[in-house]
């Protein structure tokens, strides 16, 4: 089949990782085309909290990349005019052992390049009036987190990228990729470089390669909840004690293992389903709440009512569930590597897989893509991140 058009870069996937790569390649002056199998991206990039969450990344390379990603997000959001909020985040503590872990983390934060401080219950009320004060011991405040509305930002970024010269083919799946060309929607395109940013869809292209990486899937359950009354006092991102056991940043704390032992004793079902709670609030004033984590390649397509109830039960420990109305429920799926924070590999000459950012896709996307693009344009292949 004869080639129709020639591009410097072809990208498979118009989720946030694919869009971030398109941005950096376009800024480098290259001709870029993005293929998306659906009429619009509908995967993990639109099923998340919209949190750019540098506070959750472990010290070192991943934390540095998250902060760089945040800086690029700000540039893109301001240039495109897409809604966003510099929300910051509060890690709430309702038990002394949770407060002790937060206190230890804050004490170590300067050495590990985190900006955060411990605040009392009264200061929490000033920042987030909706938070329950009963038994609240305090919280850790971080100013670095951003909020976007995932459905909006993924829908509107392609228009902004088009103004930078990026071309899009929606409803067009990439069927084959090799050195110098891709076949998409039955047509052949010349492309010097091809980037696979296909999220959890890693069986269709290079299945043997992906199988050898050991990548798996995580299914999560989430809800959107509307406050029943106006002036619901929340504009910052929220999380609580269970989150201390989820993110790798807190592993620097010597007091963490004892806290995790209590969670196993007192909240075994939350531990079983990998539940910890994050809450974000978007421009429409609706809250996104979740989530859970079920790992494995075979994803059950059905929602589990018991998981939603566990989420609501824990939410009610720090936000008044009676004042919130559930308006949507869904599940999301993302690809995750058991030990690596992100995957950059070359399954074939001129073809590069950018994947495995797990639940940190919104946080890492632009920083990760910047590194991948620089490496590709410098002629690099192989593993970028350990």
Phi, psi and omega in degrees: 000127183289148178290142181264310183222159182243132179230156173285323185220133169246136181237129176262111179116123180251028167284186188295326179292317177296317180295322179295319176296319178301319179300310184290321177295319180295320178295336176277002176087016183265156176273122190235139172232137180244129176253134176229124186295331179266171175295339173201161178293131183228013182273213185301334184294339177249002184245028184241188185279343188075028181262123164266109202234067180298332183301334185274352183275143182292157181300151178104220188302316184291320177297316178300317180294323179295319179293321176295320178298317178301317180298319179290320175308312181301316179300314183293315182294320179289322179291325184272341182078014180283140183302139173200164179221135171278087193273332190065187181210151174239125169263108185275145178234121178248003178225151182298324181290330174293316179296325180295320177295316179297319179298318178294319180297316179298320180298328181267355192297323183296318181294336184249014173067040171252143173254108181199163179209153176272132180232158180275176184299321180296320178292327174299315180300325178293325182272331184211086187296338182286342184293136178294134181269338182299123179069007179289122182271335183152192183199162171257125178258132173233132182272357194274349188277144178248158175234131170231164175261111190306316183296323179287312187293324179287331178283327188263336180300321178303325178296317178295317180295328176299326179291343176267003177101359180286136176257148182234142172233095177277155184068027184224107181274142171281121182262338185201142176220138177206179181304116173090352181201156171229153172247124183220129180058031179081002179245153181256134179234135172281136179209124179297317179234143174234130178246127178263104178243063192260011175059228183278000177271079183242020174263334189284321179247124178056053182298324180294318178301309181296322178300325179287342180282338182081019179288146179229192180237154170235125174261137180227148176251139184218164179221157166244137186227133180257129174301138181285340180234156176289167177063037173288117193282080178203117172230355179258157173292144180236149165207173184222199191306316183302332181295336180295336178268356185263315186269141186290343181300327185280358179289351174284352185267125180290337181276352184296314184305321180293322176297317180297327176298320177295318178302318180298323180285314191265335183228055185297325180288325175296321178292320181302318184262012177061039184272128163217155190249133169238147178225129174232155179231131188255184186300330179279004178072009177271144180265137168259130188229139174172185009208187178240174181215113174243119188258142177148153182292327182269106185266122174292124185281000186254145176282144177259119181298324182295329177291315177302321180292321176298321177298314182293322179298317181286323177304322184292349176283342180226349171227145183284100182299329180297340180265008183236144179244126177287126179243342178209148171225146178198173170234154175236163178221135174223156176277141183214137173265141185294337183231338184260140181285339177195158184239126168230112181218162178243102180284344179201157179306129178078000181242132186228132177264125176240106192202185170071021178282357175060221181280006181255022184301314179294325182288316190265343195311305187287325177289318177298312181298322178301317179294317181297313182298316178299320181293316180298313183290340175272003178086016183274150174223191175078205187271128178266318183240138178286000000 
